[in-house]
Amino acid sequence: MSQPITIEDIYKLFEKTNEKFEQSRQEYDRRAAEAKAEADRRLAQLEKTVANTSRAVDSLTTRWGRFVEELVEPAVIRLFRAKGIDVKETYSRARVKRQGIAMEIDILAVDETEVVLVECKSRLSKDDVNEFLEKLSRFKEAFPHYKNYQAYGAVAGIEIDEGVDRYAYKQGLFVIKPSGETVEIINDSGFEPKLW
């Protein structure tokens, strides 16, 4: 026959169970801390990779943008003179910072009374056109020495999203695309450019 279970036996069993539970909890905490440390390490590594990738993409985007500027800038005077805008000088990456306004124009083509602002993109999107239209609306505030000039806008892109050329045209912008080894304005003879 078995012996009766006493309160002391139950207490000892409880202590052993509690001890095993405490060991299990400590093991769980240790493993959880290791897993968190590993997750933190991997997250830090991922953040570093994302930052490096982002820098590389930004650098590549900047290089492509500069490539487009360098392709367009030499042709600007010829292109706009053919459209009756007698520009004589070009300035790449014209920048200004004054009274809370910071602005950069990729290419600025100027004569005595007219100025053409050219936005260059490797891939031109509708958002790019809208941002440029906003920039055009603030141009004379940012560059007040051109306040009495007739200002025109032009967008250039190696690749232009579908329909964006027509959208830019309807907004009164000249549209510049690659053509052979140079670039051309694709606006037809009926185009009426908007003045800013």
Contacts in CASP RR format, 6 or more apart in sequence:
PFRMAT RR
TARGET T0000
AUTHOR 0000-0000-0000
METHOD contacts of the structure
MODEL  1
MSQPITIEDIYKLFEKTNEKFEQSRQEYDRRAAEAKAEADRRLAQLEKTV
ANTSRAVDSLTTRWGRFVEELVEPAVIRLFRAKGIDVKETYSRARVKRQG
IAMEIDILAVDETEVVLVECKSRLSKDDVNEFLEKLSRFKEAFPHYKNYQ
AYGAVAGIEIDEGVDRYAYKQGLFVIKPSGETVEIINDSGFEPKLW
61 122 0 8 1.000
64 122 0 8 1.000
64 158 0 8 1.000
65 106 0 8 1.000
65 120 0 8 1.000
65 121 0 8 1.000
65 122 0 8 1.000
67 122 0 8 1.000
67 158 0 8 1.000
68 120 0 8 1.000
68 121 0 8 1.000
68 122 0 8 1.000
68 156 0 8 1.000
68 157 0 8 1.000
68 158 0 8 1.000
69 92 0 8 1.000
69 93 0 8 1.000
69 106 0 8 1.000
69 107 0 8 1.000
69 120 0 8 1.000
71 158 0 8 1.000
71 178 0 8 1.000
71 182 0 8 1.000
71 183 0 8 1.000
72 107 0 8 1.000
72 118 0 8 1.000
72 120 0 8 1.000
72 156 0 8 1.000
72 176 0 8 1.000
72 183 0 8 1.000
73 90 0 8 1.000
73 92 0 8 1.000
73 107 0 8 1.000
75 182 0 8 1.000
75 183 0 8 1.000
75 184 0 8 1.000
76 87 0 8 1.000
76 90 0 8 1.000
76 107 0 8 1.000
76 109 0 8 1.000
76 116 0 8 1.000
76 118 0 8 1.000
77 87 0 8 1.000
77 88 0 8 1.000
77 90 0 8 1.000
77 109 0 8 1.000
79 176 0 8 1.000
79 183 0 8 1.000
79 184 0 8 1.000
79 185 0 8 1.000
80 86 0 8 1.000
80 87 0 8 1.000
80 109 0 8 1.000
80 116 0 8 1.000
80 152 0 8 1.000
80 174 0 8 1.000
80 185 0 8 1.000
81 87 0 8 1.000
82 185 0 8 1.000
83 174 0 8 1.000
83 185 0 8 1.000
83 187 0 8 1.000
83 193 0 8 1.000
85 109 0 8 1.000
85 111 0 8 1.000
85 114 0 8 1.000
85 116 0 8 1.000
85 152 0 8 1.000
86 111 0 8 1.000
86 114 0 8 1.000
87 109 0 8 1.000
87 110 0 8 1.000
87 111 0 8 1.000
87 114 0 8 1.000
87 115 0 8 1.000
87 116 0 8 1.000
88 110 0 8 1.000
88 111 0 8 1.000
89 109 0 8 1.000
89 110 0 8 1.000
89 111 0 8 1.000
90 107 0 8 1.000
90 108 0 8 1.000
90 109 0 8 1.000
90 110 0 8 1.000
91 105 0 8 1.000
91 107 0 8 1.000
91 108 0 8 1.000
91 110 0 8 1.000
92 106 0 8 1.000
92 107 0 8 1.000
93 104 0 8 1.000
93 105 0 8 1.000
93 106 0 8 1.000
94 104 0 8 1.000
94 105 0 8 1.000
94 107 0 8 1.000
94 108 0 8 1.000
94 143 0 8 1.000
95 102 0 8 1.000
95 103 0 8 1.000
95 104 0 8 1.000
95 105 0 8 1.000
96 102 0 8 1.000
96 103 0 8 1.000
96 104 0 8 1.000
96 142 0 8 1.000
96 143 0 8 1.000
98 142 0 8 1.000
101 138 0 8 1.000
101 141 0 8 1.000
101 142 0 8 1.000
103 135 0 8 1.000
103 138 0 8 1.000
103 139 0 8 1.000
103 142 0 8 1.000
103 143 0 8 1.000
105 117 0 8 1.000
105 118 0 8 1.000
105 119 0 8 1.000
105 135 0 8 1.000
105 139 0 8 1.000
106 118 0 8 1.000
106 119 0 8 1.000
106 120 0 8 1.000
107 117 0 8 1.000
107 118 0 8 1.000
107 120 0 8 1.000
108 115 0 8 1.000
108 116 0 8 1.000
108 117 0 8 1.000
108 118 0 8 1.000
109 115 0 8 1.000
109 116 0 8 1.000
109 118 0 8 1.000
110 116 0 8 1.000
110 146 0 8 1.000
110 149 0 8 1.000
113 148 0 8 1.000
113 149 0 8 1.000
113 150 0 8 1.000
114 149 0 8 1.000
114 150 0 8 1.000
114 151 0 8 1.000
114 152 0 8 1.000
115 146 0 8 1.000
115 149 0 8 1.000
115 150 0 8 1.000
115 151 0 8 1.000
115 152 0 8 1.000
116 151 0 8 1.000
116 152 0 8 1.000
116 153 0 8 1.000
116 154 0 8 1.000
116 174 0 8 1.000
117 132 0 8 1.000
117 135 0 8 1.000
117 136 0 8 1.000
117 139 0 8 1.000
117 151 0 8 1.000
117 152 0 8 1.000
117 153 0 8 1.000
117 154 0 8 1.000
118 153 0 8 1.000
118 154 0 8 1.000
118 155 0 8 1.000
118 156 0 8 1.000
118 176 0 8 1.000
119 128 0 8 1.000
119 132 0 8 1.000
119 135 0 8 1.000
119 153 0 8 1.000
119 154 0 8 1.000
119 155 0 8 1.000
119 156 0 8 1.000
120 155 0 8 1.000
120 156 0 8 1.000
120 157 0 8 1.000
121 128 0 8 1.000
121 155 0 8 1.000
121 156 0 8 1.000
121 157 0 8 1.000
121 158 0 8 1.000
122 157 0 8 1.000
122 158 0 8 1.000
122 159 0 8 1.000
123 157 0 8 1.000
123 158 0 8 1.000
123 159 0 8 1.000
123 160 0 8 1.000
123 161 0 8 1.000
124 155 0 8 1.000
124 156 0 8 1.000
124 157 0 8 1.000
124 159 0 8 1.000
124 160 0 8 1.000
124 161 0 8 1.000
124 164 0 8 1.000
124 165 0 8 1.000
124 168 0 8 1.000
125 161 0 8 1.000
125 164 0 8 1.000
126 161 0 8 1.000
126 164 0 8 1.000
126 167 0 8 1.000
128 155 0 8 1.000
128 164 0 8 1.000
129 155 0 8 1.000
129 164 0 8 1.000
129 167 0 8 1.000
129 168 0 8 1.000
129 171 0 8 1.000
129 173 0 8 1.000
132 153 0 8 1.000
132 155 0 8 1.000
132 173 0 8 1.000
133 171 0 8 1.000
133 173 0 8 1.000
136 151 0 8 1.000
136 153 0 8 1.000
136 196 0 8 1.000
137 196 0 8 1.000
139 146 0 8 1.000
139 151 0 8 1.000
139 196 0 8 1.000
140 146 0 8 1.000
140 147 0 8 1.000
140 151 0 8 1.000
140 196 0 8 1.000
150 195 0 8 1.000
151 195 0 8 1.000
151 196 0 8 1.000
152 174 0 8 1.000
152 193 0 8 1.000
152 194 0 8 1.000
152 195 0 8 1.000
152 196 0 8 1.000
153 172 0 8 1.000
153 173 0 8 1.000
153 174 0 8 1.000
153 193 0 8 1.000
153 194 0 8 1.000
153 196 0 8 1.000
154 173 0 8 1.000
154 174 0 8 1.000
154 175 0 8 1.000
154 176 0 8 1.000
154 185 0 8 1.000
155 168 0 8 1.000
155 173 0 8 1.000
155 174 0 8 1.000
155 175 0 8 1.000
155 176 0 8 1.000
156 175 0 8 1.000
156 176 0 8 1.000
156 177 0 8 1.000
156 183 0 8 1.000
157 176 0 8 1.000
157 177 0 8 1.000
157 178 0 8 1.000
158 178 0 8 1.000
160 175 0 8 1.000
160 177 0 8 1.000
165 175 0 8 1.000
165 177 0 8 1.000
165 186 0 8 1.000
168 175 0 8 1.000
169 175 0 8 1.000
169 187 0 8 1.000
169 191 0 8 1.000
171 194 0 8 1.000
172 191 0 8 1.000
172 192 0 8 1.000
172 193 0 8 1.000
172 194 0 8 1.000
173 193 0 8 1.000
173 194 0 8 1.000
174 185 0 8 1.000
174 187 0 8 1.000
174 191 0 8 1.000
174 193 0 8 1.000
175 185 0 8 1.000
175 186 0 8 1.000
175 187 0 8 1.000
176 183 0 8 1.000
176 184 0 8 1.000
176 185 0 8 1.000
176 186 0 8 1.000
177 183 0 8 1.000
177 184 0 8 1.000
177 186 0 8 1.000
187 193 0 8 1.000
END
